[in-house]
């Protein structure tokens, strides 16, 4: 909140975006610190998040049942700050019926928006070995991706398609014999399938690009990532737009101005990780819009 809103006593006005509402923790805290003339717009694909948002009785607040790529639809130079808290939320992980976790037995779904799109089980029912392997390798950085994909298709042909999280987790555990200490063999596979089925990295790239248009000069971009694929995209995006660029075809022309100023990279403290172990891999990057929107 300090990175997004500034000094705690400021009570700012303006328009702010919680791009990933989740269960509303960031939104509620932001509303407690914003002034009476402020406006806070949230986005979320999850119907359960939309239901949670309906409990917030505050005229300054509104939510859209859409992914955060839709911040591109906001007016240019209309937003004072954007917060993106990426990935899956704790309530989603802890609800077996959502199928996000190998710790619980449930349907192999993993959709953040259960009202549309294809579940993981439906996709795995017809996908070819190479398609599955590419997804697990590219989005999970899993070195046993091809072996896992072959096992999925082999089991599908003999016993029928995978339907539950336990079936997938047990299959991966049989294939992956070595893994980092304390990490379940299926961790990377579940991450990969979730990211793929929700087009998470593509949506992040679109939302970051849109932020350059909708942020006001001086507006803040705050992004919390939880794995290297996300953080790499955010890091490279900020770095690309935090420098002047020259057109080699016109060496005497003025450079294109920088659009962002990198302000901070923050990791959780030991105390925070002790209180919330899921924060251990988090990285928060903060940048500020520097010039007129593009």
C-alpha positions as CSV (number, residue, x, y, z in Angstrom):
1,X,0.0,0.0,0.0
2,X,2.9,2.4,0.7
3,X,4.3,1.7,-2.7
4,X,1.0,2.1,-4.4
5,X,-0.6,5.0,-2.5
6,X,2.3,6.8,-0.9
7,X,2.3,8.1,2.7
8,X,-0.3,6.5,4.9
9,X,-1.7,9.9,6.1
10,X,-2.2,11.3,2.7
11,X,-5.8,10.0,2.0
12,X,-5.4,10.5,-1.7
13,X,-8.1,11.0,-4.3
14,X,-7.8,9.8,-7.9
15,X,-8.5,6.5,-9.6
16,X,-6.8,3.3,-8.5
17,X,-6.9,-0.3,-9.8
18,X,-6.7,-3.6,-8.0
19,X,-6.1,-5.7,-11.1
20,X,-6.5,-9.1,-9.2
21,X,-9.2,-8.7,-6.5
22,X,-8.9,-12.3,-5.1
23,X,-10.7,-12.2,-1.9
24,X,-10.3,-8.4,-1.4
25,X,-7.6,-8.0,1.1
26,X,-5.7,-5.4,-0.9
27,X,-8.9,-3.6,-2.0
28,X,-10.2,-3.3,1.6
29,X,-6.9,-1.9,2.9
30,X,-6.7,0.5,0.0
31,X,-10.2,1.8,0.6
32,X,-9.3,2.4,4.3
33,X,-6.5,4.7,3.2
34,X,-8.1,6.4,0.2
35,X,-9.9,9.8,0.5
36,X,-13.6,10.3,0.0
37,X,-13.3,11.4,-3.6
38,X,-11.2,8.4,-4.6
39,X,-12.4,5.6,-6.9
40,X,-11.1,2.0,-6.9
41,X,-11.8,-0.3,-9.8
42,X,-11.1,-4.1,-9.3
43,X,-10.9,-6.9,-11.8
44,X,-11.2,-10.7,-11.3
45,X,-12.2,-13.7,-13.4
46,X,-13.3,-15.8,-10.5
47,X,-17.1,-15.9,-9.8
48,X,-16.3,-16.5,-6.1
49,X,-14.3,-13.3,-6.1
50,X,-17.1,-11.4,-7.6
51,X,-19.4,-12.7,-4.9
52,X,-17.0,-11.7,-2.3
53,X,-16.8,-8.2,-3.8
54,X,-20.5,-7.8,-3.6
55,X,-20.1,-7.6,0.2
56,X,-18.1,-4.4,0.0
57,X,-20.6,-1.5,0.6
58,X,-18.6,1.5,-0.6
59,X,-19.6,3.9,-3.3
60,X,-16.0,4.4,-4.2
61,X,-15.6,0.7,-5.3
62,X,-16.6,-1.2,-8.4
63,X,-15.5,-4.6,-9.8
64,X,-15.5,-6.1,-13.2
65,X,-15.9,-9.8,-13.9
66,X,-13.0,-9.8,-16.3
67,X,-9.4,-10.7,-16.5
68,X,-7.0,-7.8,-15.8
69,X,-6.0,-7.5,-19.5
70,X,-9.2,-5.5,-19.7
71,X,-7.6,-2.5,-17.9
72,X,-6.8,-1.6,-21.5
73,X,-10.4,-0.4,-21.7
74,X,-10.0,2.3,-19.1
75,X,-9.5,5.8,-20.5
76,X,-5.9,6.9,-21.3
77,X,-4.1,8.7,-18.5
78,X,-7.0,8.1,-16.1
79,X,-5.3,5.9,-13.4
80,X,-3.1,7.0,-10.5
81,X,-1.9,3.5,-9.6
82,X,-2.3,-0.2,-10.5
83,X,-1.6,-3.2,-8.2
84,X,-1.2,-6.7,-9.8
85,X,-0.9,-9.6,-7.3
86,X,-0.3,-12.4,-9.7
87,X,-1.1,-16.1,-9.7
88,X,-3.6,-18.2,-7.8
89,X,-5.1,-17.1,-4.5
90,X,-5.0,-19.0,-1.2
91,X,-8.8,-19.6,-1.2
92,X,-8.5,-21.1,-4.7
93,X,-5.7,-23.4,-3.7
94,X,-7.5,-24.5,-0.5
95,X,-10.8,-25.3,-2.2
96,X,-10.6,-28.9,-3.5
97,X,-13.4,-28.5,-6.0
98,X,-11.3,-25.9,-7.9
99,X,-8.6,-28.5,-8.7
100,X,-5.6,-26.2,-8.2
101,X,-3.8,-28.3,-5.6
102,X,-2.4,-31.8,-5.5
103,X,-2.8,-31.7,-1.7
104,X,-6.6,-32.4,-2.1
105,X,-8.5,-34.7,-4.3
106,X,-10.9,-32.9,-6.6
107,X,-11.9,-32.4,-10.2
108,X,-9.0,-31.6,-12.5
109,X,-10.3,-28.1,-13.4
110,X,-7.9,-25.2,-12.5
111,X,-9.9,-22.6,-14.4
112,X,-9.9,-19.2,-12.6
113,X,-13.2,-18.4,-14.3
114,X,-15.4,-21.5,-14.0
115,X,-18.1,-20.0,-16.1
116,X,-16.1,-20.3,-19.4
117,X,-13.3,-22.0,-21.1
118,X,-11.8,-25.5,-21.0
119,X,-10.7,-27.3,-17.9
120,X,-7.4,-29.0,-17.6
121,X,-9.1,-32.4,-17.7
122,X,-10.9,-31.5,-20.9
123,X,-7.6,-30.3,-22.5
124,X,-5.6,-33.3,-21.5
125,X,-8.3,-35.6,-22.9
126,X,-7.3,-34.7,-26.5
127,X,-3.9,-33.0,-26.4
128,X,-1.0,-34.8,-28.1
129,X,2.1,-35.9,-26.3
130,X,4.3,-33.0,-27.8
131,X,1.6,-30.4,-26.9
132,X,1.5,-31.6,-23.3
133,X,5.3,-31.8,-23.0
134,X,5.7,-28.3,-24.4
135,X,3.3,-26.8,-21.9
136,X,4.8,-28.6,-18.9
137,X,8.3,-27.7,-20.0
138,X,7.7,-24.0,-21.0
139,X,5.3,-23.1,-18.1
140,X,6.7,-25.4,-15.4
141,X,10.3,-25.5,-16.3
142,X,10.0,-29.3,-15.7
143,X,13.0,-31.3,-17.1
144,X,10.9,-34.5,-17.1
145,X,8.1,-32.9,-19.2
146,X,8.2,-35.4,-22.1
147,X,8.2,-38.4,-19.8
148,X,5.2,-37.0,-17.9
149,X,3.4,-36.2,-21.2
150,X,4.0,-39.7,-22.5
151,X,2.6,-41.2,-19.3
152,X,-0.5,-39.0,-19.4
153,X,-1.3,-40.2,-22.9
154,X,-0.5,-43.8,-22.2
155,X,-2.8,-43.9,-19.2
156,X,-5.5,-42.1,-21.2
157,X,-5.4,-44.8,-23.8
158,X,-5.5,-47.7,-21.3
159,X,-7.6,-46.4,-18.4
160,X,-9.3,-43.4,-19.9
161,X,-8.7,-39.6,-19.4
162,X,-7.4,-38.2,-16.1
163,X,-10.3,-36.7,-14.2
164,X,-9.0,-35.8,-10.7
165,X,-6.1,-34.0,-9.1
166,X,-5.0,-37.2,-7.3
167,X,-4.9,-39.2,-10.5
168,X,-2.5,-36.6,-12.1
169,X,-0.4,-36.1,-8.9
170,X,0.1,-39.9,-8.5
171,X,1.0,-40.3,-12.2
172,X,3.6,-37.6,-12.0
173,X,5.0,-39.0,-8.8
174,X,5.5,-42.3,-10.5
175,X,7.4,-40.7,-13.4
176,X,9.5,-38.1,-11.5
177,X,11.8,-39.9,-9.2
178,X,14.0,-37.0,-8.1
179,X,12.9,-33.6,-6.9
180,X,14.1,-30.7,-4.7
181,X,13.8,-31.4,-1.0
182,X,10.4,-30.5,0.3
183,X,8.8,-30.1,-3.2
184,X,6.1,-32.5,-4.4
185,X,7.0,-34.2,-7.7
186,X,3.8,-32.7,-9.3
187,X,4.5,-29.1,-8.2
188,X,5.9,-27.9,-11.6
189,X,3.3,-29.9,-13.6
190,X,0.4,-28.4,-11.7
191,X,1.9,-24.9,-12.1
192,X,2.4,-25.3,-15.8
193,X,-1.1,-26.6,-16.5
194,X,-2.7,-23.8,-14.4
195,X,-0.7,-21.1,-16.1
196,X,-1.5,-22.5,-19.6
197,X,-5.2,-23.1,-19.1
198,X,-5.7,-19.6,-17.8
199,X,-3.3,-17.9,-20.3
200,X,-1.7,-16.2,-17.3
201,X,1.5,-15.0,-18.9
202,X,-0.2,-13.7,-22.0
203,X,-2.6,-11.8,-19.9
204,X,0.2,-10.4,-17.8
205,X,2.0,-9.1,-20.9
206,X,-1.2,-7.5,-22.2
207,X,-1.9,-5.9,-18.9
208,X,1.6,-4.5,-18.5
209,X,1.4,-3.0,-22.0
210,X,-2.0,-1.4,-21.2
211,X,-0.6,0.1,-18.0
212,X,1.6,2.4,-20.1
213,X,-1.6,3.9,-21.7
214,X,-3.9,4.1,-18.7
215,X,-1.4,5.4,-16.0
216,X,-1.1,9.1,-15.5
217,X,2.4,10.6,-15.4
218,X,3.6,9.9,-11.8
219,X,1.2,7.0,-11.5
220,X,2.5,3.8,-9.8
221,X,2.7,0.3,-11.1
222,X,3.1,-2.3,-8.3
223,X,3.4,-6.0,-9.3
224,X,3.8,-9.0,-6.9
225,X,5.1,-12.2,-8.6
226,X,5.4,-15.7,-7.2
227,X,7.6,-17.5,-9.7
228,X,10.4,-16.8,-12.1
229,X,8.4,-16.8,-15.3
230,X,6.1,-14.0,-14.0
231,X,8.9,-12.0,-12.4
232,X,11.1,-12.3,-15.5
233,X,8.3,-10.7,-17.7
234,X,7.8,-7.9,-15.2
235,X,11.5,-7.2,-14.8
236,X,12.1,-7.1,-18.5
237,X,9.1,-4.9,-19.1
238,X,10.2,-2.3,-16.6
239,X,13.8,-2.4,-17.8
240,X,12.7,-2.0,-21.4
241,X,10.7,1.1,-20.7
242,X,13.0,2.6,-18.1
243,X,15.6,3.7,-20.6
244,X,15.7,6.1,-23.6
245,X,15.9,4.4,-27.0
246,X,17.4,5.6,-30.2
247,X,16.3,4.9,-33.7
248,X,19.4,3.6,-35.6
249,X,17.8,4.6,-38.9
250,X,17.7,8.3,-37.7
251,X,20.8,8.7,-35.5
252,X,20.4,12.5,-35.1
253,X,16.7,12.3,-34.1
254,X,15.9,12.8,-30.4
255,X,15.6,9.5,-28.4
256,X,12.3,8.1,-27.5
257,X,11.8,9.1,-23.9
258,X,11.7,6.5,-21.1
259,X,8.1,5.6,-20.0
260,X,8.9,4.1,-16.5
261,X,11.2,4.7,-13.6
262,X,12.1,1.6,-11.7
263,X,11.7,2.4,-8.0
264,X,12.0,-0.8,-6.0
265,X,12.4,-4.6,-5.8
266,X,11.2,-5.9,-2.5
267,X,11.4,-9.4,-1.0
268,X,9.4,-10.6,2.1
269,X,11.2,-10.4,5.4
270,X,12.0,-13.4,7.5
271,X,9.2,-12.4,9.8
272,X,6.6,-12.3,7.0
273,X,7.7,-15.6,5.6
274,X,7.4,-17.1,9.1
275,X,3.8,-15.7,9.4
276,X,2.9,-16.6,5.9
277,X,5.0,-19.3,4.3
278,X,3.3,-18.8,0.9
279,X,5.0,-15.4,0.7
280,X,8.5,-17.0,0.6
281,X,8.9,-16.8,-3.2
282,X,7.2,-13.4,-3.7
283,X,8.9,-10.5,-5.4
284,X,7.3,-7.0,-5.5
285,X,8.5,-4.6,-8.2
286,X,7.5,-1.0,-8.2
287,X,7.8,1.5,-11.1
288,X,6.5,5.0,-11.8
289,X,5.1,6.4,-15.0
290,X,7.4,9.2,-16.2
291,X,5.9,10.9,-19.2
292,X,2.7,11.3,-21.2
293,X,0.9,8.0,-22.1
294,X,1.8,6.3,-25.3
